[in-house]
């Protein structure tokens, strides 16, 4: 059994989609949701499905003994980031080598790095006049958005697309592809 912890900072639409996707799977289980924000709506979404959650401040997350104790309590062996806005500490990257993945709302290496998340990415894509954008699912490394790419999915853009249109196109790709890529990545590692 692979036990997934989802790390999330915000609304949690991807978090909920992942929980729903794995609800009836026999060999992969979402066992915990961790947020760095006590008011993250993702925590309410997790509770709706009976998934335990923890709130960890940045200081608590970076406390190796504290974080590892929580993950060991829930027997977590895979971590999925779904809109988590803190850098993952090196000790987690080392202990979960190629077992932490993230989704980025652009085609990396374009529009990645510090400060490039959510609407900031979509605004940058629009300002650059891109004709396509997409999502990148990648392993987490100690470089922001710099880990090895697992999969990318693209969507075309038109000059009339607004930032909101771009955001909606990305959201559709995330909902369609992220859970399946998580499952494939876990299955290939067994």
PyMOL commands that set and color helices and strands:
alter all, ss='L'
color gray80, all
select helices_A, chain A and resi 13-22+41-48+58-61+64-73+90-95+118-127+163-189
alter helices_A, ss='H'
color red, helices_A
select strands_A, chain A and resi 2-8+28-35+53-55+78-81+100-104+132-139+149-156
alter strands_A, ss='S'
color yellow, strands_A
deselect
rebuild
show_as cartoon
